[in-house]
Amino acid sequence: MGHYIFGGQRFDGILSFSTYKGDYQGIKLDPATQLFNKGCTQATRYFYTPAYEEEKVKTLGKPDFRHTLLWIPTLQSNGQKEMTIPFYTSDLPGEYTITVEGVGKNGTIVNATHTIIVTN
């Protein structure tokens, strides 16, 4: 592992704590502790997703080496227990882990992973 450099000092690690109220109740911090607010959720990013059903995209001959294959931060299940979400894989052969993360309506954390193998 590497080291974290901040303000000309070298640290072996960083601890990250989060609370809903930001009060860190019950945690006694050293007076030299530096606190940083990471902010809230990040702004939505849009990732390029080629539409391979379009003939002009199929014939471009441009390889697809994306690591993030699909990003839909606003996806909603509308109460469904299962969903089908089609996507195109990268052209780079290998093993890929599909990760689904989210927050349920009642605040429960949704997290699932699945591994796929892409071949030529």
Secondary structure, DSSP 8 states (H G I E B T S, - for coil): ---EEETTEEES-------SSS--TT----TT-------SS----------TTSHHHHTS------S-----TT---TT-S---------SS-EEEEEEEEEE-TTS-EEEEEEEEEE--
